[in-house]
Amino acid sequence: MLRNGLEPWHLIVVLAVIVLLFGSKKLPEAARGLGKSLRILKAETRALHEDTPPDTPAEAAQAAPDTAAPAAIPPPRTETAPTGHTTPSTSHPSVP
């Protein structure tokens, strides 16, 4: 029953359905959009491969000489109001 998964007439039927659904004017735009997306994906994967860390520790020391970790940002100070609720401290008085 299923000797070959896709025969030539299957492809013709699929293409005819796509043309009927999207119209002949939308197909070139869709193909251009797909092409741009694939080019962006290819460029990003290439950049990802270039940014991979070196394999040996000697290469790692050469690649990143003396990089310090960024300082942690402390959480904002809070003051306890007489009601027991905490409010963030501000340098200006609050508007009633």
C-alpha positions in Angstrom: 0.0 0.0 0.0 2.7 2.5 1.0 5.7 1.7 -1.2 7.0 5.2 -1.6 6.1 7.9 1.0 6.1 10.8 -1.5 5.4 10.3 -5.2 5.5 13.2 -7.6 1.8 13.7 -7.7 1.7 14.0 -3.9 4.1 17.0 -4.2 1.9 18.6 -6.9 -1.2 18.3 -4.8 0.6 19.8 -1.8 1.9 22.7 -3.9 -1.6 23.3 -5.3 -3.1 23.4 -1.8 -0.5 25.8 -0.6 -1.1 28.1 -3.6 -4.9 28.0 -3.0 -4.5 28.7 0.7 -2.0 31.5 0.6 -2.4 32.9 -2.9 0.2 33.5 -5.5 1.1 37.0 -4.2 1.9 35.9 -0.7 4.2 33.0 -1.6 7.2 35.1 -2.7 6.9 37.3 0.4 6.8 34.1 2.6 9.8 32.7 0.8 11.8 35.9 1.3 10.9 35.9 5.0 11.9 32.3 5.3 15.2 33.0 3.6 15.9 36.0 5.9 15.1 33.9 8.9 17.4 31.1 7.8 20.2 33.5 7.1 19.8 35.1 10.6 19.8 31.6 12.2 22.9 30.6 10.3 24.7 33.8 11.3 23.7 33.3 15.0 24.8 29.7 15.1 28.1 30.6 13.5 28.6 33.4 16.1 27.7 30.9 18.8 30.4 28.5 17.6 32.9 31.3 17.6 32.1 32.3 21.1 32.6 28.8 22.6 35.1 28.7 25.5 38.5 27.3 24.9 39.1 23.6 25.7 42.4 23.8 27.7 43.1 25.9 30.8 46.1 27.5 29.2 43.9 28.7 26.3 41.4 30.0 28.9 44.1 32.0 30.7 45.2 33.5 27.4 41.7 34.3 26.3 40.6 36.1 29.5 43.5 37.8 31.3 42.5 39.1 34.7 38.8 39.5 34.5 37.1 40.4 37.8 33.6 39.4 38.7 31.1 42.3 38.8 30.2 43.6 42.2 26.8 42.5 43.5 24.1 45.2 43.8 22.8 45.4 47.4 19.1 45.3 47.9 17.3 48.6 48.7 17.2 49.7 52.3 13.8 49.5 54.0 12.6 51.3 57.1 10.0 50.1 59.5 7.0 52.4 59.8 5.2 52.7 63.2 2.4 50.5 61.9 4.8 47.6 61.3 4.8 47.9 57.5 8.0 48.3 55.7 8.5 51.0 53.2 11.4 51.8 50.9 13.6 54.6 52.1 13.6 57.8 50.0 15.5 61.0 50.3 12.4 63.2 49.7 9.3 63.3 52.0 6.2 61.5 50.8 3.2 63.4 49.5 0.2 63.1 51.8 
